[in-house]
Amino acid sequence: MNFMPAELVQSAGKGCRVRAPGLGELDLPQDASYQQSGARLALGIRPEHLRLTEAQDDNRFEIVNVEYLGNEVYVYLEPKAGDTLLIHRSEAPSCWEVGQRVALAPELEHIHLFDTQDKALMINKTKATV
């Protein structure tokens, strides 16, 4: 699983908004009501739940390695700012190349949030509205 730092921007009863380096602000269904704005969180997402798209504004990552493993490709990415290495997994063949700049589009329903004690924030059953 990929882990990256995140900051709580806003919490509401039905979800929260977080800011993560390279991804910007994301509206998520987790209950962060016991956290205060500015709280440090960890965002977790599996490599298969990240999509790569054309680089844009601050959502920019550089491909630092492409690893072919038979029918799968692992693409290793570094954000524009920071030192968090992320991994994207997709099916082979791949058009991704070392040095290429891309943006990440995470599948929001597959993002996990953790507090500073490494406890997962629970998902609200209703749709997030922040």
N, CA, C and O of each residue as an XYZ file, in Angstrom:
520
protein
N       0.848     -1.173      0.000
C       0.000      0.000      0.000
C       0.890      1.231      0.000
O       1.936      1.258      0.648
N       0.459      2.255     -0.739
C       1.133      3.545     -0.736
C       0.645      4.347      0.468
O      -0.545      4.348      0.784
N       1.565      5.019      1.128
C       1.208      5.920      2.218
C       1.813      7.283      1.933
O       2.965      7.390      1.512
N       1.027      8.318      2.166
C       1.551      9.666      2.016
C       0.941     10.570      3.069
O      -0.164     10.314      3.547
N       1.659     11.633      3.435
C       1.126     12.541      4.453
C      -0.078     13.300      3.913
O      -0.173     13.578      2.718
N      -0.988     13.626      4.810
C      -2.166     14.424      4.460
C      -2.489     15.324      5.633
O      -2.075     15.069      6.764
N      -3.230     16.374      5.351
C      -3.649     17.322      6.383
C      -5.151     17.500      6.294
O      -5.701     17.661      5.205
N      -5.810     17.471      7.434
C      -7.248     17.679      7.468
C      -7.547     19.152      7.215
O      -7.067     20.028      7.934
N      -8.349     19.412      6.179
C      -8.744     20.774      5.846
C     -10.057     21.110      6.534
O     -10.205     22.174      7.134
N     -11.010     20.184      6.437
C     -12.340     20.415      7.004
C     -12.975     19.084      7.346
O     -12.778     18.087      6.651
N     -13.743     19.080      8.428
C     -14.467     17.883      8.822
C     -15.938     18.223      8.935
O     -16.307     19.278      9.449
N     -16.770     17.323      8.451
C     -18.213     17.464      8.577
C     -18.738     16.117      9.050
O     -18.002     15.131      9.021
N     -19.979     16.053      9.479
C     -20.544     14.812      9.980
C     -20.567     13.698      8.961
O     -20.597     12.524      9.333
N     -20.552     14.038      7.678
C     -20.677     13.015      6.638
C     -19.407     12.825      5.828
O     -19.439     12.184      4.777
N     -18.311     13.358      6.284
C     -17.071     13.180      5.536
C     -16.048     14.215      5.927
O     -16.195     14.913      6.930
N     -15.004     14.306      5.119
C     -13.949     15.268      5.396
C     -13.260     15.657      4.103
O     -13.401     15.005      3.068
N     -12.517     16.733      4.198
C     -11.681     17.185      3.083
C     -10.248     17.191      3.585
O      -9.955     17.738      4.648
N      -9.351     16.576      2.810
C      -7.936     16.531      3.171
C      -7.102     17.098      2.028
O      -7.533     17.141      0.876
N      -5.897     17.530      2.382
C      -4.938     18.015      1.391
C      -3.732     17.089      1.442
O      -3.184     16.824      2.512
N      -3.323     16.598      0.274
C      -2.164     15.705      0.190
C      -1.203     16.243     -0.864
O      -1.641     16.707     -1.916
N       0.113     16.187     -0.596
C       1.095     16.702     -1.547
C       0.945     16.049     -2.922
O       0.926     14.825     -3.045
N       0.841     16.877     -3.932
C       0.735     16.378     -5.290
C      -0.676     16.032     -5.718
O      -0.947     15.944     -6.916
N      -1.581     15.835     -4.775
C      -2.957     15.479     -5.119
C      -3.930     16.632     -4.911
O      -5.022     16.631     -5.480
N      -3.546     17.613     -4.105
C      -4.440     18.720     -3.802
C      -5.453     18.321     -2.746
O      -5.169     17.490     -1.883
N      -6.656     18.927     -2.818
C      -7.702     18.647     -1.835
C      -8.645     17.572     -2.348
O      -9.058     17.581     -3.508
N      -8.977     16.641     -1.453
C      -9.847     15.514     -1.786
C     -10.995     15.450     -0.790
O     -10.782     15.579      0.416
N     -12.205     15.251     -1.286
C     -13.371     15.028     -0.426
C     -13.530     13.528     -0.222
O     -13.675     12.773     -1.183
N     -13.502     13.103      1.035
C     -13.527     11.680      1.365
C     -14.648     11.370      2.350
O     -15.095     12.259      3.074
N     -15.108     10.120      2.386
C     -16.229      9.753      3.247
C     -15.857      9.418      4.692
O     -16.739      9.052      5.469
N     -14.600      9.529      5.074
C     -14.189      9.163      6.430
C     -14.671     10.190      7.455
O     -14.760     11.385      7.174
N     -14.975      9.689      8.638
C     -15.402     10.532      9.748
C     -14.167     11.037     10.491
O     -13.478     10.272     11.167
N     -13.900     12.326     10.355
C     -12.762     12.932     11.042
C     -13.250     13.937     12.075
O     -12.534     14.879     12.414
N     -14.457     13.743     12.572
C     -15.068     14.715     13.480
C     -14.305     14.862     14.799
O     -14.434     15.887     15.469
N     -13.521     13.865     15.178
C     -12.754     13.968     16.423
C     -11.381     14.600     16.186
O     -10.581     14.719     17.114
N     -11.111     15.003     14.943
C      -9.856     15.660     14.594
C     -10.109     17.156     14.392
O     -11.229     17.552     14.072
N      -9.098     17.976     14.571
C      -9.217     19.404     14.314
C      -8.614     19.730     12.964
O      -7.730     19.022     12.481
N      -9.097     20.808     12.354
C      -8.511     21.264     11.088
C      -7.013     21.424     11.266
O      -6.545     21.927     12.287
N      -6.273     20.993     10.268
C      -4.814     21.036     10.332
C      -4.194     19.772     10.892
O      -2.971     19.635     10.898
N      -5.026     18.837     11.367
C      -4.501     17.585     11.932
C      -3.715     16.815     10.878
O      -4.094     16.774      9.707
N      -2.623     16.210     11.310
C      -1.817     15.382     10.417
C      -2.456     14.008     10.316
O      -2.816     13.392     11.319
N      -2.588     13.545      9.079
C      -3.148     12.223      8.795
C      -2.227     11.512      7.825
O      -1.311     12.118      7.268
N      -2.467     10.240      7.625
C      -1.770      9.473      6.593
C      -2.825      8.952      5.627
O      -3.840      8.391      6.038
N      -2.572      9.141      4.358
C      -3.466      8.673      3.311
C      -2.881      7.376      2.763
O      -1.703      7.333      2.408
N      -3.682      6.328      2.691
C      -3.225      5.049      2.165
C      -4.048      4.637      0.963
O      -5.276      4.726      0.976
N      -3.358      4.181     -0.087
C      -4.055      3.709     -1.283
C      -3.191      2.657     -1.978
O      -1.973      2.799     -2.083
N      -3.845      1.612     -2.444
C      -3.121      0.513     -3.099
C      -2.701      0.917     -4.524
O      -3.376      1.725     -5.161
N      -1.597      0.360     -5.016
C      -1.090      0.716     -6.343
C      -2.102      0.540     -7.477
O      -2.071      1.292     -8.451
N      -2.987     -0.429     -7.363
C      -3.963     -0.670     -8.431
C      -5.127      0.318     -8.399
O      -5.960      0.322     -9.306
N      -5.190      1.155     -7.363
C      -6.267      2.137     -7.260
C      -5.811      3.552     -7.605
O      -6.484      4.529     -7.276
N      -4.669      3.651     -8.269
C      -4.173      4.921     -8.782
C      -4.200      4.881    -10.308
O      -3.759      3.904    -10.913
N      -4.712      5.932    -10.924
C      -4.644      6.062    -12.382
C      -3.665      7.185    -12.699
O      -3.566      8.162    -11.957
N      -2.948      7.040    -13.801
C      -2.021      8.075    -14.244
C      -2.672      8.848    -15.386
O      -3.273      8.262    -16.287
N      -2.542     10.168    -15.335
C      -3.083     11.031    -16.379
C      -2.040     12.088    -16.728
O      -0.920     12.058    -16.217
N      -2.407     13.001    -17.583
C      -1.499     14.070    -17.995
C      -1.218     15.008    -16.820
O      -2.135     15.376    -16.085
N       0.059     15.398    -16.639
C       0.457     16.273    -15.540
C      -0.271     17.608    -15.638
O      -0.450     18.158    -16.724
N      -0.690     18.120    -14.469
C      -1.395     19.399    -14.439
C      -1.110     20.141    -13.150
O      -1.157     19.552    -12.071
N      -0.815     21.423    -13.250
C      -0.591     22.311    -12.112
C       0.258     21.648    -11.032
O       1.364     21.180    -11.303
N      -0.267     21.610     -9.800
C       0.490     21.026     -8.688
C       0.348     19.520     -8.594
O       1.083     18.884     -7.839
N      -0.580     18.931     -9.341
C      -0.730     17.474     -9.360
C       0.268     16.954    -10.387
O      -0.080     16.659    -11.531
N       1.528     16.850     -9.940
C       2.595     16.470    -10.848
C       3.545     15.521    -10.146
O       4.052     15.810     -9.062
N       3.771     14.404    -10.771
C       4.691     13.398    -10.260
C       5.645     13.020    -11.389
O       5.275     13.060    -12.562
N       6.857     12.659    -11.032
C       7.821     12.220    -12.030
C       8.029     10.716    -11.901
O       8.193     10.186    -10.802
N       8.020     10.045    -13.042
C       8.276      8.599    -13.055
C       9.779      8.391    -12.891
O      10.578      8.891    -13.682
N      10.150      7.640    -11.841
C      11.566      7.400    -11.562
C      11.994      5.975    -11.890
O      13.190      5.687    -11.946
N      11.028      5.077    -12.109
C      11.354      3.704    -12.502
C      10.108      3.040    -13.069
O       8.992      3.317    -12.630
N      10.305      2.168    -14.041
C       9.223      1.359    -14.606
C       9.696     -0.082    -14.550
O      10.727     -0.428    -15.126
N       8.937     -0.921    -13.853
C       9.331     -2.313    -13.647
C       8.312     -3.248    -14.290
O       7.147     -3.280    -13.894
N       8.763     -4.005    -15.281
C       7.888     -4.963    -15.967
C       7.981     -6.315    -15.269
O       9.070     -6.864    -15.101
N       6.829     -6.846    -14.864
C       6.775     -8.132    -14.171
C       5.798     -9.053    -14.901
O       4.750     -9.408    -14.361
N       6.140     -9.429    -16.102
C       5.252    -10.282    -16.890
C       4.038     -9.516    -17.361
O       4.151     -8.625    -18.204
N       2.874     -9.854    -16.825
C       1.644     -9.215    -17.272
C       1.320     -7.935    -16.501
O       0.287     -7.317    -16.759
N       2.174     -7.524    -15.563
C       1.964     -6.310    -14.790
C       3.134     -5.350    -14.943
O       4.259     -5.751    -15.242
N       2.838     -4.070    -14.731
C       3.864     -3.035    -14.748
C       3.726     -2.237    -13.461
O       2.627     -1.815    -13.102
N       4.838     -2.028    -12.768
C       4.867     -1.160    -11.604
C       5.598      0.117    -12.000
O       6.734      0.077    -12.473
N       4.931      1.247    -11.799
C       5.500      2.549    -12.117
C       5.759      3.259    -10.791
O       4.840      3.452     -9.995
N       7.023      3.652    -10.555
C       7.426      4.306     -9.320
C       7.452      5.808     -9.549
O       8.045      6.291    -10.514
N       6.796      6.547     -8.644
C       6.595      7.980     -8.832
C       7.051      8.787     -7.631
O       6.919      8.352     -6.487
N       7.590      9.971     -7.905
C       7.923     10.918     -6.846
C       7.133     12.191     -7.092
O       7.023     12.637     -8.234
N       6.574     12.793     -6.025
C       5.829     14.041     -6.204
C       6.751     15.203     -6.522
O       7.956     15.139     -6.282
N       6.171     16.266     -7.065
C       6.912     17.485     -7.389
C       7.645     18.004     -6.152
O       8.804     18.412     -6.235
N       6.968     17.988     -5.016
C       7.571     18.427     -3.753
C       7.436     17.301     -2.741
O       6.383     16.670     -2.644
N       8.482     17.053     -2.000
C       8.431     15.990     -1.000
C       9.246     14.798     -1.430
O       9.841     14.795     -2.508
N       9.274     13.784     -0.589
C      10.111     12.623     -0.872
C       9.349     11.310     -0.762
O       9.953     10.258     -0.557
N       8.018     11.362     -0.898
C       7.207     10.157     -0.792
C       7.218      9.406     -2.117
O       6.765      9.936     -3.131
N       7.721      8.204     -2.121
C       7.722      7.374     -3.325
C       6.405      6.612     -3.384
O       6.033      5.931     -2.429
N       5.701      6.727     -4.508
C       4.437      6.023     -4.707
C       4.577      5.016     -5.821
O       5.447      5.142     -6.683
N       3.715      4.014     -5.800
C       3.746      2.970     -6.820
C       2.370      2.856     -7.459
O       1.350      2.807     -6.772
N       2.362      2.815     -8.791
C       1.150      2.582     -9.587
C       1.301      1.215    -10.243
O       2.374      0.868    -10.736
N       0.220      0.446    -10.244
C       0.254     -0.870    -10.892
C      -0.770     -0.886    -12.022
O      -1.905     -0.439    -11.857
N      -0.351     -1.405    -13.167
C      -1.271     -1.564    -14.291
C      -0.870     -2.802    -15.087
O       0.134     -3.453    -14.801
N      -1.668     -3.098    -16.071
C      -1.386     -4.258    -16.922
C      -0.370     -3.892    -17.995
O      -0.333     -2.755    -18.466
N       0.453     -4.862    -18.377
C       1.417     -4.677    -19.458
C       0.688     -4.872    -20.787
O      -0.312     -5.588    -20.817
N       1.130     -4.286    -21.853
C       2.272     -3.385    -21.996
C       1.946     -1.989    -21.490
O       0.789     -1.661    -21.224
N       2.989     -1.170    -21.360
C       2.828      0.169    -20.798
C       3.532      1.198    -21.671
O       4.536      0.901    -22.318
N       2.997      2.400    -21.679
C       3.623      3.491    -22.435
C       4.394      4.432    -21.518
O       4.904      5.453    -21.979
N       4.491      4.107    -20.219
C       5.138      4.992    -19.261
C       6.651      4.872    -19.348
O       7.191      3.783    -19.547
N       7.343      6.031    -19.193
C       8.797      6.068    -19.306
C       9.411      6.844    -18.151
O       8.795      7.769    -17.622
N      10.619      6.470    -17.760
C      11.355      7.188    -16.726
C      11.543      8.630    -17.176
O      11.877      8.892    -18.332
N      11.325      9.566    -16.246
C      11.458     10.986    -16.540
C      10.159     11.651    -16.963
O      10.055     12.878    -16.955
N       9.179     10.857    -17.327
C       7.883     11.395    -17.739
C       7.171     11.992    -16.528
O       7.243     11.455    -15.423
N       6.480     13.116    -16.753
C       5.703     13.749    -15.678
C       4.233     13.421    -15.888
O       3.704     13.540    -16.994
N       3.581     13.003    -14.798
C       2.181     12.586    -14.857
C       1.434     13.140    -13.646
O       2.043     13.627    -12.694
N       0.115     13.056    -13.700
C      -0.739     13.386    -12.555
C      -1.348     12.087    -12.051
O      -1.473     11.121    -12.802
N      -1.726     12.066    -10.779
C      -2.381     10.904    -10.201
C      -3.863     11.194    -10.014
O      -4.255     12.272     -9.568
N      -4.665     10.216    -10.363
C      -6.108     10.288    -10.130
C      -6.471      9.072     -9.283
O      -6.720      7.993     -9.820
N      -6.503      9.241     -7.964
C      -6.829      8.097     -7.097
C      -8.317      7.781     -7.145
O      -9.147      8.674     -7.319
N      -8.642      6.516     -6.991
C     -10.037      6.102     -6.866
C     -10.439      6.415     -5.429
O     -10.057      5.702     -4.500
N     -11.205      7.476     -5.253
C     -11.506      8.007     -3.919
C     -12.152      6.986     -2.991
O     -11.914      7.005     -1.784
N     -12.967      6.095     -3.547
C     -13.648      5.109     -2.699
C     -12.685      4.072     -2.132
O     -13.070      3.282     -1.270
N     -11.442      4.061     -2.601
C     -10.453      3.099     -2.113
C      -9.371      3.741     -1.252
O      -8.395      3.082     -0.893
N      -9.534      5.020     -0.917
C      -8.549      5.699     -0.072
C      -8.852      5.397      1.395
O     -10.006      5.397      1.822
N      -7.796      5.142      2.149
C      -7.885      4.924      3.592
C      -7.196      6.096      4.283
O      -6.188      6.602      3.789
N      -7.730      6.526      5.416
C      -7.103      7.578      6.211
C      -6.753      7.029      7.581
O      -7.512      6.256      8.166
N      -5.585      7.438      8.092
C      -5.117      6.994      9.393
C      -4.718      8.213     10.215
O      -4.191      9.189      9.681
N      -4.976      8.147     11.530
C      -4.575      9.248     12.403
C      -3.125      9.040     12.848
O      -2.453      8.118     12.386
N      -2.654      9.902     13.744
C      -1.250      9.826     14.164
C      -0.938      8.599     15.019
O       0.231      8.281     15.240
N      -1.981      7.902     15.505
C      -1.788      6.649     16.236
C      -1.966      5.447     15.311
O      -2.091      4.315     15.779
N      -1.979      5.687     14.013
C      -2.127      4.653     12.985
C      -3.477      3.939     13.036
O      -3.589      2.805     12.572
N      -4.494      4.582     13.588
C      -5.843      4.023     13.600
C      -6.596      4.524     12.374
O      -6.547      5.708     12.039
N      -7.287      3.613     11.719
C      -8.049      3.979     10.525
C      -9.270      4.808     10.904
O      -9.960      4.493     11.873
N      -9.534      5.857     10.148
C     -10.745      6.641     10.333
C     -11.883      5.873      9.687
O     -11.744      5.365      8.575
N     -12.993      5.789     10.374
C     -14.148      5.024      9.894
C     -14.831      5.752      8.737
O     -14.845      6.982      8.679
N     -15.388      4.977      7.831
C     -16.119      5.522      6.689
C     -17.573      5.700      7.076
O     -18.196      4.799      7.638
N     -18.108      6.876      6.768
C     -19.526      7.122      6.984
C     -20.311      6.360      5.916
O     -19.881      6.262      4.767
N     -21.449      5.833      6.304
C     -22.279      5.055      5.379
C     -22.992      5.939      4.368
O     -23.390      5.465      3.303
N     -23.157      7.219      4.688
C     -23.798      8.135      3.748
C     -22.736      8.813      2.906
O     -21.576      8.887      3.311
N     -23.115      9.303      1.754
C     -22.174      9.937      0.841
C     -21.584     11.199      1.455
O     -22.283     11.970      2.112
N     -20.284     11.400      1.233
C     -19.596     12.549      1.790
C     -20.114     13.844      1.180
O     -20.276     13.949     -0.036
N     -20.371     14.825      2.032
C     -20.740     16.157      1.586
C     -20.012     17.145      2.481
O     -20.447     17.421      3.599
N     -18.911     17.672      1.987
C     -18.117     18.617      2.760
C     -18.317     19.994      2.184
O     -17.739     20.961      2.680
